[in-house]
Amino acid sequence: MENNTNPPYFNLTMFVNLGSYRYPTFVLCLLLYAFTVSANLVIILAISQEKKLHEPMYIFIMCLSINSMYGSAGFFLRFLRDLLSDTHMISRSACFTQVYIIYTYASYELTILGIMAYDRYVAVCQPLHYHNKITLKVVSKLILLAWIYPSISVGVCVYLSSRLPLCGNKIPKVFCANWPVVKLSCVATVINNLVGMLVSTSTVFLPLAFVLYTYVRIFCVCRKRTSKFKGKVIQSCVPHIVTFVNYSITVFCDVALSRINVEELNPFLGVILSLEFVAIPPILNPLVYGLKLPEIRKIITRMLSCSKHDKEAKP
């Protein structure tokens, strides 16, 4: 009975048989992970080392890059191992650890995007009050809140899921997720559902609604301003909008995937939709901010040129 209600391992069933393509796929995913880490690390170093970028907007961008590295590590390190394995069993403790990392990564991303939307809203709609409202002290408090609340709320969800007696061990994904585990429960999951709904509302839907509200207000203000003002607003807001839209799509795909019978889908389509949530945003974020924001682009170009000159100077 103990083995039935508390399986020591979970089986990730979405992995497909790649055959001779296993090793090329592994190399491709390894390069993808290496690029994700490198690109985000460049953003972090550029902002941390350049004093003129020690402003709220750039500090929030650095937080996004740190979170991207955190989420990527939580997914890719296990995923790369599974690509080379014939079996895709993951221990109970490792599975719930991965659930916690991936869900806190997702929550951090949305709360930080919500804070960035507030920063842009004050900068555009209340420019005279910006330096009074968005101080470094306020920024520190907002970032602390963005990390602490998801850590606790997701921790509660994972704890409740880990206490459930389970009547199976098959998870139809390429990584561990909370809802597929809850669906394996042998008993009613009313408390899990209520807590999950509360956490989803506070860490997903409220930030999404707040971002939409701020951009409606920004749009209304821009309608009455000059073309030059609109150009400056677009330049500072487009990277955030692209990141927000991209992440909203990936979250929607992941939620939709968890609510349908994945086994009825084409296996490759199911894997791609699963990967989109954890792989695309960490890659896209540094590209969007590194290429679109001229201040960051200049610093990165200067860093690369300095590195090149240092190499040439060596005998």
Secondary structure, 3 states (H helix, E strand, C coil): CHHHHCCCEEEECCCCCCHHHHHHHHHHHHHHHHHHHHHHHHHHHHHHHCHHHCCHHHHHHHHHHHHHHHHHHHHHHHHHHHHCCCCCEEEHHHHHHHHHHHHHHHHHHHHHHHHHHHHHHHHHHCHHHHHHHCCHHHHHHHHHHHHHHHHHHHHHHHHHHHCCCECCCEECCCCCCHHHHHCCECCCCHHHHHHHHHHHHHHHHHHHHHHHHHHHHHHHHHHCCCHHHHHHHHHHHHHHHHHHHHHHHHHHHHHHHHHCCHHHCCHHHHHHHHHHHHHHHHHHHHHHHHHHCHHHHHHHHHHHHHHHHHHHHCC
